[in-house]
Amino acid sequence: MAKEFVSLKIFKSILFLAILASIFYLVSLEWKKRNTPLPTEMNPIVAENRDLLIQKASEKGINIVITDDFRSAAEQDRLYEQGRSREGTIVTHVEGGESYHNYGLAIDFALKLDDGSVVWNLERDDNGNGQSDWMEVVGIAKDLGFEWGGDWAGFKDYPHLEMNFGLSIRELQYGERPPSNIRN
């Protein structure tokens, strides 16, 4: 009986310490979140690969334009309001701080025609090689380490490319940041 009492006391002590450690961990995550500012520009690695994407696409006779890259949380909120509390079509499903654009890790692109107009056409073949220009750009982007929004299981975001460096939005919200000096 004394042995069982000691075992129960040890178990309760371990349980108490585990709960205390969990609380400390959660508080430290919240503290880190509150003390880690959002980025204010593109991650340098993503920016470099964005520029390489434009160059490599051009070498294949495909002109692209980056329609969006870094976006502040306030800009994200304005986009989120579009089609909801403001006029327009819904263009995003996430609010400020919930997009990889807000962390400088995502870009959106479109095809640029010779007349300067911009199109989001997944089937166009202006370089005449029998392949969709859009999918050629996606292939180049993937070779550079980008993930494509068209591969997502749910909502398909065809213009979207991101380099998340294995970090989830939640991790980014809690202050984790990708390195800015390594290659994917």
LUMBAMI-374768 format. One record per residue (C-alpha): residue in one letter; x, y, z; residue number from 1. Coordinates in nm, 3 decimals. Example, Ala and Ser with C-alpha at 12.3 -4.5 7.8 and 13.67 -1.06 7.14 Angstrom:
2
<pt><resn>A</resn><px>1.230</px><py>-0.450</py><pz>0.780</pz><resi>1</resi></pt>
<pt><resn>S</resn><px>1.367</px><py>-0.106</py><pz>0.714</pz><resi>2</resi></pt>
This chain:
184
<pt><resn>M</resn><px>0.000</px><py>0.000</py><pz>0.000</pz><resi>1</resi></pt>
<pt><resn>A</resn><px>0.283</px><py>0.240</py><pz>0.084</pz><resi>2</resi></pt>
<pt><resn>K</resn><px>0.444</px><py>0.151</py><pz>-0.250</pz><resi>3</resi></pt>
<pt><resn>E</resn><px>0.121</px><py>0.232</py><pz>-0.437</pz><resi>4</resi></pt>
<pt><resn>F</resn><px>0.092</px><py>0.560</py><pz>-0.249</pz><resi>5</resi></pt>
<pt><resn>V</resn><px>0.448</px><py>0.659</py><pz>-0.348</pz><resi>6</resi></pt>
<pt><resn>S</resn><px>0.382</px><py>0.557</py><pz>-0.712</pz><resi>7</resi></pt>
<pt><resn>L</resn><px>0.063</px><py>0.762</py><pz>-0.719</pz><resi>8</resi></pt>
<pt><resn>K</resn><px>0.245</px><py>1.060</py><pz>-0.569</pz><resi>9</resi></pt>
<pt><resn>I</resn><px>0.522</px><py>1.032</py><pz>-0.832</pz><resi>10</resi></pt>
<pt><resn>F</resn><px>0.263</px><py>1.003</py><pz>-1.110</pz><resi>11</resi></pt>
<pt><resn>K</resn><px>0.079</px><py>1.313</py><pz>-0.986</pz><resi>12</resi></pt>
<pt><resn>S</resn><px>0.408</px><py>1.505</py><pz>-0.963</pz><resi>13</resi></pt>
<pt><resn>I</resn><px>0.506</px><py>1.407</py><pz>-1.318</pz><resi>14</resi></pt>
<pt><resn>L</resn><px>0.160</px><py>1.497</py><pz>-1.445</pz><resi>15</resi></pt>
<pt><resn>F</resn><px>0.176</px><py>1.833</py><pz>-1.269</pz><resi>16</resi></pt>
<pt><resn>L</resn><px>0.519</px><py>1.906</py><pz>-1.421</pz><resi>17</resi></pt>
<pt><resn>A</resn><px>0.397</px><py>1.806</py><pz>-1.768</pz><resi>18</resi></pt>
<pt><resn>I</resn><px>0.097</px><py>2.038</py><pz>-1.740</pz><resi>19</resi></pt>
<pt><resn>L</resn><px>0.320</px><py>2.318</py><pz>-1.612</pz><resi>20</resi></pt>
<pt><resn>A</resn><px>0.566</px><py>2.265</py><pz>-1.901</pz><resi>21</resi></pt>
<pt><resn>S</resn><px>0.279</px><py>2.270</py><pz>-2.152</pz><resi>22</resi></pt>
<pt><resn>I</resn><px>0.147</px><py>2.596</py><pz>-2.012</pz><resi>23</resi></pt>
<pt><resn>F</resn><px>0.495</px><py>2.748</py><pz>-2.019</pz><resi>24</resi></pt>
<pt><resn>Y</resn><px>0.540</px><py>2.636</py><pz>-2.382</pz><resi>25</resi></pt>
<pt><resn>L</resn><px>0.207</px><py>2.788</py><pz>-2.492</pz><resi>26</resi></pt>
<pt><resn>V</resn><px>0.279</px><py>3.115</py><pz>-2.312</pz><resi>27</resi></pt>
<pt><resn>S</resn><px>0.625</px><py>3.133</py><pz>-2.471</pz><resi>28</resi></pt>
<pt><resn>L</resn><px>0.470</px><py>3.076</py><pz>-2.817</pz><resi>29</resi></pt>
<pt><resn>E</resn><px>0.225</px><py>3.360</py><pz>-2.759</pz><resi>30</resi></pt>
<pt><resn>W</resn><px>0.505</px><py>3.586</py><pz>-2.634</pz><resi>31</resi></pt>
<pt><resn>K</resn><px>0.714</px><py>3.508</py><pz>-2.941</pz><resi>32</resi></pt>
<pt><resn>K</resn><px>0.415</px><py>3.574</py><pz>-3.168</pz><resi>33</resi></pt>
<pt><resn>R</resn><px>0.356</px><py>3.914</py><pz>-3.013</pz><resi>34</resi></pt>
<pt><resn>N</resn><px>0.723</px><py>4.008</py><pz>-3.035</pz><resi>35</resi></pt>
<pt><resn>T</resn><px>0.798</px><py>3.894</py><pz>-3.391</pz><resi>36</resi></pt>
<pt><resn>P</resn><px>0.694</px><py>4.155</py><pz>-3.644</pz><resi>37</resi></pt>
<pt><resn>L</resn><px>0.553</px><py>4.059</py><pz>-3.981</pz><resi>38</resi></pt>
<pt><resn>P</resn><px>0.800</px><py>4.094</py><pz>-4.267</pz><resi>39</resi></pt>
<pt><resn>T</resn><px>0.777</px><py>4.410</py><pz>-4.476</pz><resi>40</resi></pt>
<pt><resn>E</resn><px>0.920</px><py>4.277</py><pz>-4.802</pz><resi>41</resi></pt>
<pt><resn>M</resn><px>0.982</px><py>3.966</py><pz>-5.006</pz><resi>42</resi></pt>
<pt><resn>N</resn><px>1.208</px><py>3.697</py><pz>-4.866</pz><resi>43</resi></pt>
<pt><resn>P</resn><px>1.536</px><py>3.741</py><pz>-5.062</pz><resi>44</resi></pt>
<pt><resn>I</resn><px>1.542</px><py>3.378</py><pz>-5.177</pz><resi>45</resi></pt>
<pt><resn>V</resn><px>1.185</px><py>3.398</py><pz>-5.305</pz><resi>46</resi></pt>
<pt><resn>A</resn><px>1.260</px><py>3.733</py><pz>-5.475</pz><resi>47</resi></pt>
<pt><resn>E</resn><px>1.566</px><py>3.585</py><pz>-5.646</pz><resi>48</resi></pt>
<pt><resn>N</resn><px>1.367</px><py>3.286</py><pz>-5.769</pz><resi>49</resi></pt>
<pt><resn>R</resn><px>1.083</px><py>3.514</py><pz>-5.883</pz><resi>50</resi></pt>
<pt><resn>D</resn><px>1.333</px><py>3.700</py><pz>-6.102</pz><resi>51</resi></pt>
<pt><resn>L</resn><px>1.478</px><py>3.371</py><pz>-6.231</pz><resi>52</resi></pt>
<pt><resn>L</resn><px>1.127</px><py>3.254</py><pz>-6.318</pz><resi>53</resi></pt>
<pt><resn>I</resn><px>1.066</px><py>3.563</py><pz>-6.530</pz><resi>54</resi></pt>
<pt><resn>Q</resn><px>1.404</px><py>3.516</py><pz>-6.702</pz><resi>55</resi></pt>
<pt><resn>K</resn><px>1.366</px><py>3.142</py><pz>-6.768</pz><resi>56</resi></pt>
<pt><resn>A</resn><px>1.011</px><py>3.186</py><pz>-6.899</pz><resi>57</resi></pt>
<pt><resn>S</resn><px>1.133</px><py>3.461</py><pz>-7.132</pz><resi>58</resi></pt>
<pt><resn>E</resn><px>1.406</px><py>3.228</py><pz>-7.261</pz><resi>59</resi></pt>
<pt><resn>K</resn><px>1.123</px><py>2.992</py><pz>-7.368</pz><resi>60</resi></pt>
<pt><resn>G</resn><px>0.942</px><py>3.276</py><pz>-7.544</pz><resi>61</resi></pt>
<pt><resn>I</resn><px>0.688</px><py>3.325</py><pz>-7.265</pz><resi>62</resi></pt>
<pt><resn>N</resn><px>0.643</px><py>3.669</py><pz>-7.113</pz><resi>63</resi></pt>
<pt><resn>I</resn><px>0.496</px><py>3.675</py><pz>-6.765</pz><resi>64</resi></pt>
<pt><resn>V</resn><px>0.411</px><py>3.950</py><pz>-6.524</pz><resi>65</resi></pt>
<pt><resn>I</resn><px>0.409</px><py>3.918</py><pz>-6.146</pz><resi>66</resi></pt>
<pt><resn>T</resn><px>0.068</px><py>4.049</py><pz>-6.048</pz><resi>67</resi></pt>
<pt><resn>D</resn><px>0.133</px><py>4.025</py><pz>-5.675</pz><resi>68</resi></pt>
<pt><resn>D</resn><px>0.413</px><py>3.934</py><pz>-5.439</pz><resi>69</resi></pt>
<pt><resn>F</resn><px>0.455</px><py>4.075</py><pz>-5.087</pz><resi>70</resi></pt>
<pt><resn>R</resn><px>0.125</px><py>4.192</py><pz>-4.944</pz><resi>71</resi></pt>
<pt><resn>S</resn><px>0.079</px><py>4.354</py><pz>-4.602</pz><resi>72</resi></pt>
<pt><resn>A</resn><px>-0.180</px><py>4.220</py><pz>-4.360</pz><resi>73</resi></pt>
<pt><resn>A</resn><px>-0.384</px><py>4.539</py><pz>-4.415</pz><resi>74</resi></pt>
<pt><resn>E</resn><px>-0.378</px><py>4.484</py><pz>-4.794</pz><resi>75</resi></pt>
<pt><resn>Q</resn><px>-0.479</px><py>4.123</py><pz>-4.735</pz><resi>76</resi></pt>
<pt><resn>D</resn><px>-0.774</px><py>4.236</py><pz>-4.523</pz><resi>77</resi></pt>
<pt><resn>R</resn><px>-0.887</px><py>4.475</py><pz>-4.798</pz><resi>78</resi></pt>
<pt><resn>L</resn><px>-0.873</px><py>4.191</py><pz>-5.052</pz><resi>79</resi></pt>
<pt><resn>Y</resn><px>-1.065</px><py>3.965</py><pz>-4.814</pz><resi>80</resi></pt>
<pt><resn>E</resn><px>-1.341</px><py>4.226</py><pz>-4.781</pz><resi>81</resi></pt>
<pt><resn>Q</resn><px>-1.383</px><py>4.231</py><pz>-5.160</pz><resi>82</resi></pt>
<pt><resn>G</resn><px>-1.699</px><py>4.043</py><pz>-5.251</pz><resi>83</resi></pt>
<pt><resn>R</resn><px>-1.802</px><py>4.031</py><pz>-4.886</pz><resi>84</resi></pt>
<pt><resn>S</resn><px>-1.840</px><py>4.371</py><pz>-4.720</pz><resi>85</resi></pt>
<pt><resn>R</resn><px>-1.724</px><py>4.560</py><pz>-5.032</pz><resi>86</resi></pt>
<pt><resn>E</resn><px>-1.821</px><py>4.545</py><pz>-5.400</pz><resi>87</resi></pt>
<pt><resn>G</resn><px>-1.643</px><py>4.298</py><pz>-5.625</pz><resi>88</resi></pt>
<pt><resn>T</resn><px>-1.569</px><py>3.933</py><pz>-5.667</pz><resi>89</resi></pt>
<pt><resn>I</resn><px>-1.416</px><py>3.722</py><pz>-5.394</pz><resi>90</resi></pt>
<pt><resn>V</resn><px>-1.045</px><py>3.690</py><pz>-5.473</pz><resi>91</resi></pt>
<pt><resn>T</resn><px>-0.908</px><py>3.538</py><pz>-5.153</pz><resi>92</resi></pt>
<pt><resn>H</resn><px>-1.027</px><py>3.307</py><pz>-4.879</pz><resi>93</resi></pt>
<pt><resn>V</resn><px>-0.787</px><py>3.426</py><pz>-4.607</pz><resi>94</resi></pt>
<pt><resn>E</resn><px>-0.755</px><py>3.738</py><pz>-4.394</pz><resi>95</resi></pt>
<pt><resn>G</resn><px>-0.441</px><py>3.933</py><pz>-4.302</pz><resi>96</resi></pt>
<pt><resn>G</resn><px>-0.165</px><py>3.721</py><pz>-4.149</pz><resi>97</resi></pt>
<pt><resn>E</resn><px>-0.311</px><py>3.403</py><pz>-4.301</pz><resi>98</resi></pt>
<pt><resn>S</resn><px>-0.148</px><py>3.423</py><pz>-4.646</pz><resi>99</resi></pt>
<pt><resn>Y</resn><px>0.207</px><py>3.335</py><pz>-4.749</pz><resi>100</resi></pt>
<pt><resn>H</resn><px>0.202</px><py>3.669</py><pz>-4.935</pz><resi>101</resi></pt>
<pt><resn>N</resn><px>0.199</px><py>3.840</py><pz>-4.593</pz><resi>102</resi></pt>
<pt><resn>Y</resn><px>0.533</px><py>3.676</py><pz>-4.513</pz><resi>103</resi></pt>
<pt><resn>G</resn><px>0.701</px><py>3.753</py><pz>-4.847</pz><resi>104</resi></pt>
<pt><resn>L</resn><px>0.689</px><py>3.387</py><pz>-4.950</pz><resi>105</resi></pt>
<pt><resn>A</resn><px>0.438</px><py>3.391</py><pz>-5.238</pz><resi>106</resi></pt>
<pt><resn>I</resn><px>0.384</px><py>3.543</py><pz>-5.580</pz><resi>107</resi></pt>
<pt><resn>D</resn><px>0.101</px><py>3.548</py><pz>-5.832</pz><resi>108</resi></pt>
<pt><resn>F</resn><px>0.168</px><py>3.558</py><pz>-6.205</pz><resi>109</resi></pt>
<pt><resn>A</resn><px>-0.011</px><py>3.599</py><pz>-6.536</pz><resi>110</resi></pt>
<pt><resn>L</resn><px>0.084</px><py>3.575</py><pz>-6.903</pz><resi>111</resi></pt>
<pt><resn>K</resn><px>0.174</px><py>3.901</py><pz>-7.072</pz><resi>112</resi></pt>
<pt><resn>L</resn><px>0.082</px><py>3.930</py><pz>-7.439</pz><resi>113</resi></pt>
<pt><resn>D</resn><px>0.280</px><py>4.118</py><pz>-7.704</pz><resi>114</resi></pt>
<pt><resn>D</resn><px>0.026</px><py>4.401</py><pz>-7.698</pz><resi>115</resi></pt>
<pt><resn>G</resn><px>0.092</px><py>4.447</py><pz>-7.325</pz><resi>116</resi></pt>
<pt><resn>S</resn><px>-0.235</px><py>4.297</py><pz>-7.207</pz><resi>117</resi></pt>
<pt><resn>V</resn><px>-0.238</px><py>4.039</py><pz>-6.931</pz><resi>118</resi></pt>
<pt><resn>V</resn><px>-0.428</px><py>3.709</py><pz>-6.938</pz><resi>119</resi></pt>
<pt><resn>W</resn><px>-0.490</px><py>3.421</py><pz>-6.700</pz><resi>120</resi></pt>
<pt><resn>N</resn><px>-0.531</px><py>3.151</py><pz>-6.963</pz><resi>121</resi></pt>
<pt><resn>L</resn><px>-0.413</px><py>2.801</py><pz>-6.879</pz><resi>122</resi></pt>
<pt><resn>E</resn><px>-0.438</px><py>2.671</py><pz>-7.238</pz><resi>123</resi></pt>
<pt><resn>R</resn><px>-0.271</px><py>2.945</py><pz>-7.445</pz><resi>124</resi></pt>
<pt><resn>D</resn><px>0.036</px><py>2.848</py><pz>-7.651</pz><resi>125</resi></pt>
<pt><resn>D</resn><px>0.182</px><py>3.171</py><pz>-7.782</pz><resi>126</resi></pt>
<pt><resn>N</resn><px>0.535</px><py>3.032</py><pz>-7.821</pz><resi>127</resi></pt>
<pt><resn>G</resn><px>0.392</px><py>2.766</py><pz>-8.055</pz><resi>128</resi></pt>
<pt><resn>N</resn><px>0.564</px><py>2.460</py><pz>-7.911</pz><resi>129</resi></pt>
<pt><resn>G</resn><px>0.243</px><py>2.261</py><pz>-7.860</pz><resi>130</resi></pt>
<pt><resn>Q</resn><px>0.247</px><py>2.307</py><pz>-7.482</pz><resi>131</resi></pt>
<pt><resn>S</resn><px>0.041</px><py>2.535</py><pz>-7.262</pz><resi>132</resi></pt>
<pt><resn>D</resn><px>0.252</px><py>2.842</py><pz>-7.180</pz><resi>133</resi></pt>
<pt><resn>W</resn><px>0.093</px><py>2.851</py><pz>-6.834</pz><resi>134</resi></pt>
<pt><resn>M</resn><px>0.194</px><py>2.494</py><pz>-6.757</pz><resi>135</resi></pt>
<pt><resn>E</resn><px>0.545</px><py>2.558</py><pz>-6.891</pz><resi>136</resi></pt>
<pt><resn>V</resn><px>0.577</px><py>2.845</py><pz>-6.642</pz><resi>137</resi></pt>
<pt><resn>V</resn><px>0.445</px><py>2.620</py><pz>-6.364</pz><resi>138</resi></pt>
<pt><resn>G</resn><px>0.707</px><py>2.358</py><pz>-6.458</pz><resi>139</resi></pt>
<pt><resn>I</resn><px>0.985</px><py>2.616</py><pz>-6.443</pz><resi>140</resi></pt>
<pt><resn>A</resn><px>0.853</px><py>2.742</py><pz>-6.109</pz><resi>141</resi></pt>
<pt><resn>K</resn><px>0.847</px><py>2.392</py><pz>-5.962</pz><resi>142</resi></pt>
<pt><resn>D</resn><px>1.205</px><py>2.334</py><pz>-6.083</pz><resi>143</resi></pt>
<pt><resn>L</resn><px>1.301</px><py>2.649</py><pz>-5.893</pz><resi>144</resi></pt>
<pt><resn>G</resn><px>1.139</px><py>2.516</py><pz>-5.575</pz><resi>145</resi></pt>
<pt><resn>F</resn><px>0.800</px><py>2.685</py><pz>-5.584</pz><resi>146</resi></pt>
<pt><resn>E</resn><px>0.479</px><py>2.505</py><pz>-5.491</pz><resi>147</resi></pt>
<pt><resn>W</resn><px>0.182</px><py>2.572</py><pz>-5.720</pz><resi>148</resi></pt>
<pt><resn>G</resn><px>-0.167</px><py>2.666</py><pz>-5.599</pz><resi>149</resi></pt>
<pt><resn>G</resn><px>-0.313</px><py>2.461</py><pz>-5.886</pz><resi>150</resi></pt>
<pt><resn>D</resn><px>-0.195</px><py>2.143</py><pz>-5.711</pz><resi>151</resi></pt>
<pt><resn>W</resn><px>-0.399</px><py>2.211</py><pz>-5.398</pz><resi>152</resi></pt>
<pt><resn>A</resn><px>-0.666</px><py>1.955</py><pz>-5.312</pz><resi>153</resi></pt>
<pt><resn>G</resn><px>-0.936</px><py>2.211</py><pz>-5.228</pz><resi>154</resi></pt>
<pt><resn>F</resn><px>-0.951</px><py>2.563</py><pz>-5.366</pz><resi>155</resi></pt>
<pt><resn>K</resn><px>-0.732</px><py>2.588</py><pz>-5.678</pz><resi>156</resi></pt>
<pt><resn>D</resn><px>-0.533</px><py>2.912</py><pz>-5.700</pz><resi>157</resi></pt>
<pt><resn>Y</resn><px>-0.378</px><py>2.884</py><pz>-6.047</pz><resi>158</resi></pt>
<pt><resn>P</resn><px>-0.174</px><py>3.208</py><pz>-6.048</pz><resi>159</resi></pt>
<pt><resn>H</resn><px>-0.027</px><py>3.136</py><pz>-5.701</pz><resi>160</resi></pt>
<pt><resn>L</resn><px>0.329</px><py>3.015</py><pz>-5.642</pz><resi>161</resi></pt>
<pt><resn>E</resn><px>0.490</px><py>2.991</py><pz>-5.299</pz><resi>162</resi></pt>
<pt><resn>M</resn><px>0.807</px><py>2.885</py><pz>-5.122</pz><resi>163</resi></pt>
<pt><resn>N</resn><px>0.705</px><py>2.806</py><pz>-4.767</pz><resi>164</resi></pt>
<pt><resn>F</resn><px>1.032</px><py>2.640</py><pz>-4.657</pz><resi>165</resi></pt>
<pt><resn>G</resn><px>0.828</px><py>2.376</py><pz>-4.475</pz><resi>166</resi></pt>
<pt><resn>L</resn><px>0.662</px><py>2.631</py><pz>-4.248</pz><resi>167</resi></pt>
<pt><resn>S</resn><px>0.286</px><py>2.637</py><pz>-4.198</pz><resi>168</resi></pt>
<pt><resn>I</resn><px>0.089</px><py>2.959</py><pz>-4.169</pz><resi>169</resi></pt>
<pt><resn>R</resn><px>0.040</px><py>2.881</py><pz>-3.800</pz><resi>170</resi></pt>
<pt><resn>E</resn><px>0.417</px><py>2.854</py><pz>-3.747</pz><resi>171</resi></pt>
<pt><resn>L</resn><px>0.468</px><py>3.184</py><pz>-3.928</pz><resi>172</resi></pt>
<pt><resn>Q</resn><px>0.196</px><py>3.344</py><pz>-3.714</pz><resi>173</resi></pt>
<pt><resn>Y</resn><px>0.383</px><py>3.222</py><pz>-3.406</pz><resi>174</resi></pt>
<pt><resn>G</resn><px>0.700</px><py>3.397</py><pz>-3.515</pz><resi>175</resi></pt>
<pt><resn>E</resn><px>0.890</px><py>3.128</py><pz>-3.704</pz><resi>176</resi></pt>
<pt><resn>R</resn><px>1.070</px><py>3.268</py><pz>-4.007</pz><resi>177</resi></pt>
<pt><resn>P</resn><px>1.246</px><py>3.093</py><pz>-4.293</pz><resi>178</resi></pt>
<pt><resn>P</resn><px>1.613</px><py>3.159</py><pz>-4.345</pz><resi>179</resi></pt>
<pt><resn>S</resn><px>1.687</px><py>3.428</py><pz>-4.598</pz><resi>180</resi></pt>
<pt><resn>N</resn><px>2.024</px><py>3.296</py><pz>-4.706</pz><resi>181</resi></pt>
<pt><resn>I</resn><px>1.976</px><py>2.928</py><pz>-4.799</pz><resi>182</resi></pt>
<pt><resn>R</resn><px>1.865</px><py>2.774</py><pz>-5.124</pz><resi>183</resi></pt>
<pt><resn>N</resn><px>1.564</px><py>2.544</py><pz>-5.147</pz><resi>184</resi></pt>
